Amino acid sequence: MMRRRWREPAAIAAEIDRVRSLRLDALRRQWRRVFGRVPPAGPSKDLLGRMIAARLQERAFGGLDRDSLRFLQSLARHERPARRQLKPGTVLVREYQGRRHIVTTVRDGFDWQGTTYPSLSAIARAITGTAWSGPRFFALQRAGDGSKPKQKSAAALDDGRRQRRPTNGRNGPQAVNGSSPVLHVETAPNA
């Protein structure tokens, strides 16, 4: 019965309904027919039925593409997913200490002030004079996304002034030092 290849969604839905209505012993036999091995002992009747239904749909409509499978396998191994790739032509705008910095993603890196850099971190270092995570500097990554935030001491200087926490003014919280990331992202139209 499982060797049939249904193409009609209504026939597949009917088979899934039939499978989900089976008793546990019949569902375990169905598992052996579908997967060619003894079913695992742990899953509930509901989960066995769902797994068989997923396999039926996969056989009828096709499975996941290679990239999706690789991504799911990396999650199962508790690996971090690959970094998001910016498309060439994406423009990042960052204001830092009163100056606007415009970076354009190009095929082999990032263009800033007419020079191509291999990474956003190299540009962040050139702008600030200190080591920065480029994705964090350009607000593409939050502090909790794989890197620890740098702690600044109370004596850290910014334009000769001590940095202070935002204060509450008449209109709510207001930044004091003006160096918080402000990012504008524009993506290139699809060519």
C-alpha positions as a Python dict, from the first residue, in 0.01 Angstrom:
ca = {
    (1, 'M'): (0, 0, 0),
    (2, 'M'): (286, 245, 79),
    (3, 'R'): (459, 190, -255),
    (4, 'R'): (193, 402, -427),
    (5, 'R'): (297, 750, -522),
    (6, 'W'): (8, 986, -480),
    (7, 'R'): (11, 1315, -663),
    (8, 'E'): (-336, 1433, -570),
    (9, 'P'): (-339, 1638, -248),
    (10, 'A'): (-684, 1500, -160),
    (11, 'A'): (-557, 1141, -182),
    (12, 'I'): (-255, 1226, 33),
    (13, 'A'): (-477, 1398, 290),
    (14, 'A'): (-703, 1093, 300),
    (15, 'E'): (-405, 861, 355),
    (16, 'I'): (-274, 1085, 634),
    (17, 'D'): (-617, 1079, 801),
    (18, 'R'): (-620, 700, 772),
    (19, 'V'): (-271, 670, 924),
    (20, 'R'): (-357, 900, 1214),
    (21, 'S'): (-666, 692, 1293),
    (22, 'L'): (-465, 369, 1332),
    (23, 'R'): (-419, 204, 1669),
    (24, 'L'): (-66, 204, 1811),
    (25, 'D'): (20, -154, 1704),
    (26, 'A'): (-101, -88, 1346),
    (27, 'L'): (84, 246, 1343),
    (28, 'R'): (409, 71, 1441),
    (29, 'R'): (362, -178, 1154),
    (30, 'Q'): (296, 114, 918),
    (31, 'W'): (619, 275, 1042),
    (32, 'R'): (815, -38, 950),
    (33, 'R'): (663, -31, 599),
    (34, 'V'): (733, 340, 548),
    (35, 'F'): (1081, 369, 705),
    (36, 'G'): (1204, 10, 661),
    (37, 'R'): (1308, -31, 1026),
    (38, 'V'): (1168, -85, 1372),
    (39, 'P'): (1001, 228, 1510),
    (40, 'P'): (1167, 402, 1805),
    (41, 'A'): (1022, 310, 2144),
    (42, 'G'): (987, 663, 2285),
    (43, 'P'): (756, 862, 2055),
    (44, 'S'): (386, 876, 2131),
    (45, 'K'): (115, 752, 1895),
    (46, 'D'): (53, 1109, 1785),
    (47, 'L'): (419, 1174, 1707),
    (48, 'L'): (459, 845, 1516),
    (49, 'G'): (155, 940, 1307),
    (50, 'R'): (294, 1286, 1238),
    (51, 'M'): (633, 1146, 1135),
    (52, 'I'): (470, 899, 896),
    (53, 'A'): (251, 1179, 756),
    (54, 'A'): (557, 1395, 698),
    (55, 'R'): (727, 1111, 509),
    (56, 'L'): (416, 1060, 293),
    (57, 'Q'): (414, 1430, 204),
    (58, 'E'): (786, 1426, 135),
    (59, 'R'): (751, 1134, -105),
    (60, 'A'): (458, 1298, -283),
    (61, 'F'): (578, 1656, -302),
    (62, 'G'): (953, 1635, -249),
    (63, 'G'): (1175, 1692, 50),
    (64, 'L'): (1379, 1984, 174),
    (65, 'D'): (1651, 2139, -39),
    (66, 'R'): (2017, 2079, 48),
    (67, 'D'): (2067, 2417, 221),
    (68, 'S'): (1763, 2367, 445),
    (69, 'L'): (1881, 2019, 541),
    (70, 'R'): (2230, 2148, 619),
    (71, 'F'): (2082, 2428, 833),
    (72, 'L'): (1863, 2185, 1029),
    (73, 'Q'): (2155, 1947, 1080),
    (74, 'S'): (2367, 2230, 1217),
    (75, 'L'): (2088, 2317, 1461),
    (76, 'A'): (2067, 1953, 1570),
    (77, 'R'): (2444, 1957, 1638),
    (78, 'H'): (2399, 2282, 1835),
    (79, 'E'): (2617, 2473, 1590),
    (80, 'R'): (2564, 2839, 1525),
    (81, 'P'): (2393, 2908, 1193),
    (82, 'A'): (2600, 3070, 921),
    (83, 'R'): (2621, 3445, 933),
    (84, 'R'): (2377, 3642, 728),
    (85, 'Q'): (2533, 3747, 400),
    (86, 'L'): (2477, 4100, 274),
    (87, 'K'): (2407, 4129, -97),
    (88, 'P'): (2639, 4345, -307),
    (89, 'G'): (2490, 4691, -330),
    (90, 'T'): (2361, 4694, 29),
    (91, 'V'): (2434, 5031, 187),
    (92, 'L'): (2503, 5066, 560),
    (93, 'V'): (2493, 5410, 718),
    (94, 'R'): (2637, 5459, 1069),
    (95, 'E'): (2664, 5780, 1260),
    (96, 'Y'): (2958, 5790, 1499),
    (97, 'Q'): (3069, 6093, 1701),
    (98, 'G'): (2869, 6331, 1485),
    (99, 'R'): (2995, 6199, 1149),
    (100, 'R'): (2797, 5988, 905),
    (101, 'H'): (2984, 5688, 762),
    (102, 'I'): (2845, 5520, 448),
    (103, 'V'): (2959, 5168, 363),
    (104, 'T'): (2854, 4982, 48),
    (105, 'T'): (2873, 4604, 20),
    (106, 'V'): (3068, 4500, -290),
    (107, 'R'): (3144, 4158, -435),
    (108, 'D'): (3478, 4117, -258),
    (109, 'G'): (3422, 4314, 63),
    (110, 'F'): (3299, 4654, 176),
    (111, 'D'): (3364, 4995, 23),
    (112, 'W'): (3420, 5290, 259),
    (113, 'Q'): (3558, 5624, 142),
    (114, 'G'): (3677, 5478, -189),
    (115, 'T'): (3872, 5189, -33),
    (116, 'T'): (3760, 4825, -31),
    (117, 'Y'): (3800, 4652, 304),
    (118, 'P'): (3778, 4275, 360),
    (119, 'S'): (3547, 4307, 662),
    (120, 'L'): (3318, 4541, 850),
    (121, 'S'): (3547, 4503, 1151),
    (122, 'A'): (3836, 4657, 957),
    (123, 'I'): (3616, 4958, 875),
    (124, 'A'): (3495, 4988, 1235),
    (125, 'R'): (3858, 4983, 1351),
    (126, 'A'): (3949, 5253, 1096),
    (127, 'I'): (3658, 5471, 1209),
    (128, 'T'): (3704, 5435, 1584),
    (129, 'G'): (4075, 5364, 1618),
    (130, 'T'): (3995, 5065, 1842),
    (131, 'A'): (3905, 4700, 1793),
    (132, 'W'): (3533, 4662, 1727),
    (133, 'S'): (3315, 4382, 1600),
    (134, 'G'): (3207, 4518, 1263),
    (135, 'P'): (2862, 4353, 1270),
    (136, 'R'): (2803, 4499, 1617),
    (137, 'F'): (2936, 4842, 1522),
    (138, 'F'): (2700, 4855, 1225),
    (139, 'A'): (2412, 4715, 1437),
    (140, 'L'): (2383, 4392, 1236),
    (141, 'Q'): (2443, 4185, 1549),
    (142, 'R'): (2327, 4242, 1906),
    (143, 'A'): (2562, 4211, 2200),
    (144, 'G'): (2411, 3875, 2301),
    (145, 'D'): (2457, 3719, 1957),
    (146, 'G'): (2783, 3538, 2012),
    (147, 'S'): (3007, 3809, 2147),
    (148, 'K'): (3030, 3967, 2488),
    (149, 'P'): (2965, 4338, 2520),
    (150, 'K'): (3270, 4539, 2613),
    (151, 'Q'): (3246, 4701, 2955),
    (152, 'K'): (3353, 5064, 2967),
    (153, 'S'): (3496, 5200, 3285),
    (154, 'A'): (3357, 5511, 3449),
    (155, 'A'): (3674, 5690, 3340),
    (156, 'A'): (3618, 5616, 2968),
    (157, 'L'): (3634, 5934, 2770),
    (158, 'D'): (3429, 6046, 2474),
    (159, 'D'): (3525, 6386, 2331),
    (160, 'G'): (3688, 6468, 2666),
    (161, 'R'): (3372, 6397, 2866),
    (162, 'R'): (3282, 6102, 3083),
    (163, 'Q'): (3021, 5879, 2928),
    (164, 'R'): (2695, 5877, 3115),
    (165, 'R'): (2385, 5665, 3101),
    (166, 'P'): (2081, 5811, 2924),
    (167, 'T'): (1891, 6056, 3138),
    (168, 'N'): (1520, 6101, 3164),
    (169, 'G'): (1417, 6438, 3033),
    (170, 'R'): (1074, 6584, 2983),
    (171, 'N'): (1021, 6362, 2679),
    (172, 'G'): (1149, 6034, 2829),
    (173, 'P'): (1497, 5875, 2798),
    (174, 'Q'): (1752, 6082, 2607),
    (175, 'A'): (2099, 5976, 2497),
    (176, 'V'): (2378, 6194, 2633),
    (177, 'N'): (2691, 6117, 2434),
    (178, 'G'): (2541, 6065, 2086),
    (179, 'S'): (2760, 5764, 2001),
    (180, 'S'): (2493, 5495, 2008),
    (181, 'P'): (2463, 5304, 1678),
    (182, 'V'): (2222, 5452, 1431),
    (183, 'L'): (2188, 5230, 1127),
    (184, 'H'): (2011, 5278, 801),
    (185, 'V'): (2016, 4979, 565),
    (186, 'E'): (1926, 5003, 200),
    (187, 'T'): (1932, 4702, -26),
    (188, 'A'): (2004, 4712, -395),
    (189, 'P'): (1712, 4632, -627),
    (190, 'N'): (1720, 4283, -775),
    (191, 'A'): (1893, 4285, -1110),
}
